[in-house]
Amino acid sequence: MPKDFPRSLSLGRATDPEWAHLYKQVFNEDYSSLPQGSESFKFKTKNKAEEDLFKVEDEMYNLDFEIGALRREMEKL
């Protein structure tokens, strides 16, 4: 990605100074994936590594959504 490309950080990762250095070392926030070719997955078989990657991306999205929901509820309280 170009250096001037805007990067979106996951909620809660960069705001905690105690753990920020660990998050930066462990989590991948520097790369993004783009689909290659057709969006139709009917004729393409995924290998185990691709299946695991999709699973991790889905879990990260769900966790970010839940963190945001919890943050909104805490602000209400």
MMTF fields as JSON, N, C-alpha, C and O atoms, coordinates in Angstrom:
{
  "mmtfVersion": "1.0.0",
  "mmtfProducer": "UNKNOWN",
  "numBonds": 307,
  "numAtoms": 308,
  "numGroups": 77,
  "numChains": 1,
  "numModels": 1,
  "chainsPerModel": [1],
  "groupsPerChain": [77],
  "chainIdList": ["A"],
  "bondAtomList": [4, 2, 8, 6, 12, 10, 16, 14, 20, 18, 24, 22, 28, 26, 32, 30, 36, 34, 40, 38, 44, 42, 48, 46, 52, 50, 56, 54, 60, 58, 64, 62, 68, 66, 72, 70, 76, 74, 80, 78, 84, 82, 88, 86, 92, 90, 96, 94, 100, 98, 104, 102, 108, 106, 112, 110, 116, 114, 120, 118, 124, 122, 128, 126, 132, 130, 136, 134, 140, 138, 144, 142, 148, 146, 152, 150, 156, 154, 160, 158, 164, 162, 168, 166, 172, 170, 176, 174, 180, 178, 184, 182, 188, 186, 192, 190, 196, 194, 200, 198, 204, 202, 208, 206, 212, 210, 216, 214, 220, 218, 224, 222, 228, 226, 232, 230, 236, 234, 240, 238, 244, 242, 248, 246, 252, 250, 256, 254, 260, 258, 264, 262, 268, 266, 272, 270, 276, 274, 280, 278, 284, 282, 288, 286, 292, 290, 296, 294, 300, 298, 304, 302],
  "bondOrderList": [1, 1, 1, 1, 1, 1, 1, 1, 1, 1, 1, 1, 1, 1, 1, 1, 1, 1, 1, 1, 1, 1, 1, 1, 1, 1, 1, 1, 1, 1, 1, 1, 1, 1, 1, 1, 1, 1, 1, 1, 1, 1, 1, 1, 1, 1, 1, 1, 1, 1, 1, 1, 1, 1, 1, 1, 1, 1, 1, 1, 1, 1, 1, 1, 1, 1, 1, 1, 1, 1, 1, 1, 1, 1, 1, 1],
  "groupList": [{"groupName": "MET", "atomNameList": ["N", "CA", "C", "O"], "elementList": ["N", "C", "C", "O"], "formalChargeList": [0, 0, 0, 0], "bondAtomList": [1, 0, 2, 1, 3, 2], "bondOrderList": [1, 1, 2], "singleLetterCode": "M", "chemCompType": "L-PEPTIDE LINKING"}, {"groupName": "PRO", "atomNameList": ["N", "CA", "C", "O"], "elementList": ["N", "C", "C", "O"], "formalChargeList": [0, 0, 0, 0], "bondAtomList": [1, 0, 2, 1, 3, 2], "bondOrderList": [1, 1, 2], "singleLetterCode": "P", "chemCompType": "L-PEPTIDE LINKING"}, {"groupName": "LYS", "atomNameList": ["N", "CA", "C", "O"], "elementList": ["N", "C", "C", "O"], "formalChargeList": [0, 0, 0, 0], "bondAtomList": [1, 0, 2, 1, 3, 2], "bondOrderList": [1, 1, 2], "singleLetterCode": "K", "chemCompType": "L-PEPTIDE LINKING"}, {"groupName": "ASP", "atomNameList": ["N", "CA", "C", "O"], "elementList": ["N", "C", "C", "O"], "formalChargeList": [0, 0, 0, 0], "bondAtomList": [1, 0, 2, 1, 3, 2], "bondOrderList": [1, 1, 2], "singleLetterCode": "D", "chemCompType": "L-PEPTIDE LINKING"}, {"groupName": "PHE", "atomNameList": ["N", "CA", "C", "O"], "elementList": ["N", "C", "C", "O"], "formalChargeList": [0, 0, 0, 0], "bondAtomList": [1, 0, 2, 1, 3, 2], "bondOrderList": [1, 1, 2], "singleLetterCode": "F", "chemCompType": "L-PEPTIDE LINKING"}, {"groupName": "ARG", "atomNameList": ["N", "CA", "C", "O"], "elementList": ["N", "C", "C", "O"], "formalChargeList": [0, 0, 0, 0], "bondAtomList": [1, 0, 2, 1, 3, 2], "bondOrderList": [1, 1, 2], "singleLetterCode": "R", "chemCompType": "L-PEPTIDE LINKING"}, {"groupName": "SER", "atomNameList": ["N", "CA", "C", "O"], "elementList": ["N", "C", "C", "O"], "formalChargeList": [0, 0, 0, 0], "bondAtomList": [1, 0, 2, 1, 3, 2], "bondOrderList": [1, 1, 2], "singleLetterCode": "S", "chemCompType": "L-PEPTIDE LINKING"}, {"groupName": "LEU", "atomNameList": ["N", "CA", "C", "O"], "elementList": ["N", "C", "C", "O"], "formalChargeList": [0, 0, 0, 0], "bondAtomList": [1, 0, 2, 1, 3, 2], "bondOrderList": [1, 1, 2], "singleLetterCode": "L", "chemCompType": "L-PEPTIDE LINKING"}, {"groupName": "GLY", "atomNameList": ["N", "CA", "C", "O"], "elementList": ["N", "C", "C", "O"], "formalChargeList": [0, 0, 0, 0], "bondAtomList": [1, 0, 2, 1, 3, 2], "bondOrderList": [1, 1, 2], "singleLetterCode": "G", "chemCompType": "PEPTIDE LINKING"}, {"groupName": "ALA", "atomNameList": ["N", "CA", "C", "O"], "elementList": ["N", "C", "C", "O"], "formalChargeList": [0, 0, 0, 0], "bondAtomList": [1, 0, 2, 1, 3, 2], "bondOrderList": [1, 1, 2], "singleLetterCode": "A", "chemCompType": "L-PEPTIDE LINKING"}, {"groupName": "THR", "atomNameList": ["N", "CA", "C", "O"], "elementList": ["N", "C", "C", "O"], "formalChargeList": [0, 0, 0, 0], "bondAtomList": [1, 0, 2, 1, 3, 2], "bondOrderList": [1, 1, 2], "singleLetterCode": "T", "chemCompType": "L-PEPTIDE LINKING"}, {"groupName": "GLU", "atomNameList": ["N", "CA", "C", "O"], "elementList": ["N", "C", "C", "O"], "formalChargeList": [0, 0, 0, 0], "bondAtomList": [1, 0, 2, 1, 3, 2], "bondOrderList": [1, 1, 2], "singleLetterCode": "E", "chemCompType": "L-PEPTIDE LINKING"}, {"groupName": "TRP", "atomNameList": ["N", "CA", "C", "O"], "elementList": ["N", "C", "C", "O"], "formalChargeList": [0, 0, 0, 0], "bondAtomList": [1, 0, 2, 1, 3, 2], "bondOrderList": [1, 1, 2], "singleLetterCode": "W", "chemCompType": "L-PEPTIDE LINKING"}, {"groupName": "HIS", "atomNameList": ["N", "CA", "C", "O"], "elementList": ["N", "C", "C", "O"], "formalChargeList": [0, 0, 0, 0], "bondAtomList": [1, 0, 2, 1, 3, 2], "bondOrderList": [1, 1, 2], "singleLetterCode": "H", "chemCompType": "L-PEPTIDE LINKING"}, {"groupName": "TYR", "atomNameList": ["N", "CA", "C", "O"], "elementList": ["N", "C", "C", "O"], "formalChargeList": [0, 0, 0, 0], "bondAtomList": [1, 0, 2, 1, 3, 2], "bondOrderList": [1, 1, 2], "singleLetterCode": "Y", "chemCompType": "L-PEPTIDE LINKING"}, {"groupName": "GLN", "atomNameList": ["N", "CA", "C", "O"], "elementList": ["N", "C", "C", "O"], "formalChargeList": [0, 0, 0, 0], "bondAtomList": [1, 0, 2, 1, 3, 2], "bondOrderList": [1, 1, 2], "singleLetterCode": "Q", "chemCompType": "L-PEPTIDE LINKING"}, {"groupName": "VAL", "atomNameList": ["N", "CA", "C", "O"], "elementList": ["N", "C", "C", "O"], "formalChargeList": [0, 0, 0, 0], "bondAtomList": [1, 0, 2, 1, 3, 2], "bondOrderList": [1, 1, 2], "singleLetterCode": "V", "chemCompType": "L-PEPTIDE LINKING"}, {"groupName": "ASN", "atomNameList": ["N", "CA", "C", "O"], "elementList": ["N", "C", "C", "O"], "formalChargeList": [0, 0, 0, 0], "bondAtomList": [1, 0, 2, 1, 3, 2], "bondOrderList": [1, 1, 2], "singleLetterCode": "N", "chemCompType": "L-PEPTIDE LINKING"}, {"groupName": "ILE", "atomNameList": ["N", "CA", "C", "O"], "elementList": ["N", "C", "C", "O"], "formalChargeList": [0, 0, 0, 0], "bondAtomList": [1, 0, 2, 1, 3, 2], "bondOrderList": [1, 1, 2], "singleLetterCode": "I", "chemCompType": "L-PEPTIDE LINKING"}],
  "groupTypeList": [0, 1, 2, 3, 4, 1, 5, 6, 7, 6, 7, 8, 5, 9, 10, 3, 1, 11, 12, 9, 13, 7, 14, 2, 15, 16, 4, 17, 11, 3, 14, 6, 6, 7, 1, 15, 8, 6, 11, 6, 4, 2, 4, 2, 10, 2, 17, 2, 9, 11, 11, 3, 7, 4, 2, 16, 11, 3, 11, 0, 14, 17, 7, 3, 4, 11, 18, 8, 9, 7, 5, 5, 11, 0, 11, 2, 7],
  "groupIdList": [1, 2, 3, 4, 5, 6, 7, 8, 9, 10, 11, 12, 13, 14, 15, 16, 17, 18, 19, 20, 21, 22, 23, 24, 25, 26, 27, 28, 29, 30, 31, 32, 33, 34, 35, 36, 37, 38, 39, 40, 41, 42, 43, 44, 45, 46, 47, 48, 49, 50, 51, 52, 53, 54, 55, 56, 57, 58, 59, 60, 61, 62, 63, 64, 65, 66, 67, 68, 69, 70, 71, 72, 73, 74, 75, 76, 77],
  "secStructList": [7, 7, 6, 6, 1, 7, 7, 7, 7, 7, 6, 6, 6, 6, 6, 7, 6, 6, 6, 2, 2, 2, 2, 2, 2, 2, 1, 7, 7, 1, 7, 7, 7, 7, 7, 7, 1, 7, 1, 7, 7, 1, 1, 7, 7, 7, 7, 2, 2, 2, 2, 2, 2, 2, 2, 2, 2, 2, 2, 2, 2, 2, 2, 2, 2, 2, 2, 2, 2, 2, 2, 2, 2, 2, 2, 2, 7],
  "xCoordList": [0.839, 0.0, 0.889, 1.966, 0.463, 1.239, 1.307, 0.396, 2.381, 2.563, 1.495, 1.161, 0.944, -0.077, -1.492, -2.456, -1.632, -2.944, -3.487, -2.791, -4.725, -5.26, -5.461, -5.979, -5.044, -5.183, -6.241, -6.2, -7.177, -8.185, -7.728, -7.409, -7.699, -7.292, -8.512, -9.602, -8.333, -9.411, -9.723, -8.839, -10.976, -11.394, -10.695, -10.636, -10.173, -9.616, -8.169, -7.556, -7.603, -6.231, -5.228, -4.373, -5.328, -4.317, -4.585, -3.726, -5.741, -6.077, -5.546, -5.472, -5.183, -4.679, -3.154, -2.519, -2.539, -1.089, -0.298, 0.833, -0.878, -0.167, 0.063, 1.086, -0.885, -0.817, -0.557, -0.434, -0.471, -0.349, 0.868, 0.777, 1.998, 3.2, 3.023, 3.514, 2.325, 2.091, 1.123, 1.329, 0.065, -0.884, -0.184, -0.441, 0.699, 1.394, 2.294, 2.442, 2.9, 3.766, 2.971, 3.42, 1.799, 1.059, 0.063, 0.001, -0.718, -1.8, -1.317, -0.478, -1.85, -1.509, -2.484, -3.649, -1.998, -2.824, -2.201, -2.666, -1.159, -0.451, -0.881, -0.571, -1.568, -1.919, -3.431, -4.141, -3.893, -5.302, -5.37, -4.406, -6.485, -6.632, -7.671, -8.673, -7.418, -8.344, -8.688, -7.819, -9.945, -10.309, -9.626, -9.492, -9.21, -8.599, -9.582, -10.09, -9.846, -10.736, -12.189, -12.607, -12.949, -14.387, -14.723, -13.968, -15.848, -16.337, -17.059, -17.412, -17.274, -17.982, -17.033, -16.002, -17.389, -16.555, -17.089, -16.619, -18.053, -18.65, -17.652, -17.709, -16.741, -15.84, -14.441, -13.566, -14.223, -12.893, -12.922, -13.784, -12.003, -11.895, -10.816, -9.752, -11.1, -10.149, -9.331, -9.845, -8.068, -7.256, -7.409, -8.103, -6.774, -6.917, -6.436, -7.07, -5.331, -4.799, -5.776, -5.977, -6.383, -7.351, -8.592, -9.114, -9.056, -10.214, -9.916, -10.753, -8.724, -8.342, -8.243, -8.658, -7.7, -7.58, -8.958, -9.168, -9.893, -11.246, -11.908, -12.62, -11.673, -12.252, -11.711, -12.475, -10.402, -9.79, -10.302, -10.582, -10.427, -10.94, -12.372, -12.727, -13.193, -14.57, -14.608, -15.399, -13.761, -13.723, -13.249, -13.788, -12.243, -11.759, -12.852, -13.013, -13.61, -14.702, -15.753, -16.215, -16.127, -17.14, -16.67, -17.453, -15.41, -14.881, -14.843, -15.189, -14.428, -14.423, -15.838, -16.038, -16.809, -18.2, -18.666, -19.309, -18.34, -18.752, -18.053, -18.67, -16.775, -16.062, -16.74, -16.924, -17.11, -17.806, -19.145, -19.506, -19.885, -21.184, -21.011, -21.764, -20.012, -19.765, -19.326, -19.733, -18.508, -18.063, -19.258, -19.347, -20.165, -21.356, -22.216, -22.727, -22.373, -23.164, -22.493, -23.18, -21.175, -20.474, -20.61, -20.729, -20.59, -20.771, -22.17, -22.351, -23.157, -24.522, -24.63, -25.299, -23.959, -24.011, -23.277, -23.208],
  "yCoordList": [-1.17, 0.0, 1.24, 1.221, 2.313, 3.554, 4.094, 3.872, 4.8, 5.32, 6.333, 6.468, 7.058, 8.064, 7.483, 8.225, 6.167, 5.517, 5.517, 5.086, 5.997, 6.047, 4.647, 3.754, 4.474, 3.187, 3.311, 4.232, 2.398, 2.396, 1.445, 0.286, 1.936, 1.113, 0.464, 1.036, -0.69, -1.367, -0.641, -0.059, -0.684, 0.021, -0.509, -1.72, 0.378, -0.001, -0.432, -0.527, -0.695, -1.179, -0.074, -0.229, 1.04, 2.085, 3.016, 3.83, 2.919, 3.863, 3.449, 4.282, 2.212, 1.741, 1.804, 0.938, 2.816, 2.982, 1.83, 1.567, 1.149, 0.053, -1.121, -1.802, -1.348, -2.506, -2.132, -3.021, -0.846, -0.415, -1.018, -1.426, -1.081, -1.64, -3.121, -3.588, -3.858, -5.277, -5.459, -6.327, -4.638, -4.734, -4.478, -5.166, -3.49, -3.161, -4.308, -4.535, -5.04, -6.159, -7.384, -8.124, -7.598, -8.842, -8.739, -9.632, -7.663, -7.569, -6.97, -6.07, -7.476, -6.998, -5.887, -6.147, -4.656, -3.535, -2.824, -1.756, -3.403, -2.769, -3.28, -2.644, -4.38, -4.962, -5.13, -5.273, -5.11, -5.386, -6.376, -6.537, -7.023, -7.995, -7.5, -6.89, -7.767, -7.414, -8.682, -9.523, -8.825, -10.019, -10.014, -8.965, -11.148, -11.295, -11.989, -13.064, -11.38, -12.003, -11.871, -10.833, -12.896, -12.889, -13.019, -13.608, -12.468, -12.6, -13.924, -14.255, -14.659, -15.928, -16.998, -17.279, -17.59, -18.627, -20.031, -21.015, -20.122, -21.413, -22.386, -23.588, -21.869, -22.746, -22.776, -23.476, -22.038, -21.978, -22.726, -22.483, -23.606, -24.294, -23.604, -23.258, -23.411, -22.757, -23.82, -24.865, -23.527, -24.45, -24.126, -23.175, -24.901, -24.746, -23.371, -22.756, -22.887, -21.585, -20.467, -19.553, -20.522, -19.501, -19.553, -18.513, -20.75, -20.881, -20.283, -19.586, -20.557, -20.005, -18.489, -17.809, -17.95, -16.504, -15.847, -14.842, -16.394, -15.851, -15.932, -15.015, -17.016, -17.19, -16.134, -15.544, -15.896, -14.896, -13.498, -12.711, -13.182, -11.867, -11.677, -10.602, -12.718, -12.629, -12.439, -11.642, -13.165, -13.037, -11.643, -11.069, -11.093, -9.745, -8.707, -7.782, -8.853, -7.923, -7.998, -6.97, -9.209, -9.376, -8.822, -8.196, -9.041, -8.511, -6.982, -6.346, -6.393, -4.935, -4.376, -3.347, -5.051, -4.614, -4.694, -3.773, -5.795, -5.966, -4.97, -4.46, -4.683, -3.679, -2.321, -1.608, -1.966, -0.705, -0.659, 0.366, -1.76, -1.805, -1.67, -0.951, -2.369, -2.269, -0.864, -0.358, -0.237, 1.129, 2.094, 2.963, 1.93, 2.809, 2.594, 3.556, 1.344, 1.057, 1.617, 2.127, 1.531, 2.071, 3.59, 4.162, 4.241, 5.694, 6.079, 7.108, 5.254, 5.527, 5.417, 6.221, 4.41, 4.215, 5.33, 5.345],
  "zCoordList": [0.0, 0.0, 0.0, 0.597, -0.656, -0.613, 0.809, 1.606, 1.126, 2.482, 2.854, 4.031, 1.861, 2.16, 2.178, 2.371, 1.98, 1.993, 3.423, 4.343, 3.625, 4.996, 5.571, 4.901, 6.812, 7.491, 8.571, 9.386, 8.578, 9.626, 10.729, 10.465, 11.953, 13.08, 13.707, 13.698, 14.233, 14.914, 16.221, 16.85, 16.61, 17.816, 19.052, 19.265, 19.859, 21.138, 21.12, 22.183, 19.976, 19.95, 20.248, 21.119, 19.53, 19.647, 20.825, 21.164, 21.448, 22.515, 23.879, 24.783, 24.048, 25.327, 25.312, 24.711, 25.964, 25.867, 26.483, 26.074, 27.453, 28.107, 27.156, 27.235, 26.266, 25.37, 23.918, 23.075, 23.6, 22.205, 21.511, 20.353, 22.197, 21.561, 21.226, 20.198, 22.086, 21.828, 20.657, 19.808, 20.612, 19.505, 18.177, 17.19, 18.155, 16.913, 16.458, 15.257, 17.409, 17.058, 16.601, 15.725, 17.189, 16.966, 15.823, 14.979, 15.782, 14.803, 13.489, 13.474, 12.404, 11.073, 10.689, 10.389, 10.703, 10.273, 9.081, 8.682, 8.513, 7.412, 6.04, 5.032, 5.974, 4.687, 4.565, 5.56, 3.347, 3.079, 1.926, 1.178, 1.79, 0.716, -0.275, 0.099, -1.508, -2.577, -3.347, -3.576, -3.746, -4.506, -5.872, -6.502, -6.306, -7.621, -8.538, -8.221, -9.662, -10.63, -10.24, -9.727, -10.475, -10.252, -8.771, -7.998, -8.397, -7.023, -6.806, -5.675, -7.841, -7.73, -7.21, -7.821, -6.078, -5.499, -5.813, -5.241, -6.705, -7.004, -7.627, -7.369, -8.446, -9.188, -8.585, -9.094, -7.527, -6.926, -5.602, -4.758, -5.434, -4.152, -3.329, -3.843, -2.05, -1.161, -0.437, -0.038, -0.282, 0.499, 1.986, 2.346, 2.833, 4.292, 4.761, 5.619, 4.21, 4.614, 4.259, 5.059, 3.08, 2.681, 3.577, 3.98, 3.882, 4.768, 6.139, 6.713, 6.661, 7.961, 7.907, 8.846, 6.821, 6.67, 6.652, 7.331, 5.89, 5.848, 7.226, 7.635, 7.924, 9.261, 10.225, 10.99, 10.193, 11.074, 10.744, 11.649, 9.453, 9.06, 9.554, 10.037, 9.433, 9.923, 11.437, 11.944, 12.157, 13.615, 14.038, 14.985, 13.34, 13.668, 13.429, 14.226, 12.33, 12.047, 13.153, 13.647, 13.537, 14.576, 15.915, 16.63, 16.263, 17.517, 17.504, 18.5, 16.389, 16.291, 16.44, 17.085, 15.847, 15.963, 17.416, 17.919, 18.084, 19.483, 20.398, 21.333, 20.147, 20.945, 20.799, 21.785, 19.579, 19.345, 20.059, 20.638, 20.022, 20.696, 22.212, 22.868, 22.761, 24.206, 24.6, 25.646, 23.779, 24.065, 24.086, 24.952, 23.13, 23.094, 24.347, 24.921, 24.768, 25.959, 27.213, 28.098, 27.305, 28.455, 28.518, 29.602, 27.357, 27.319, 27.785, 28.436, 27.453, 27.902, 29.428, 30.077, 29.979, 31.421, 32.125, 33.354]
}
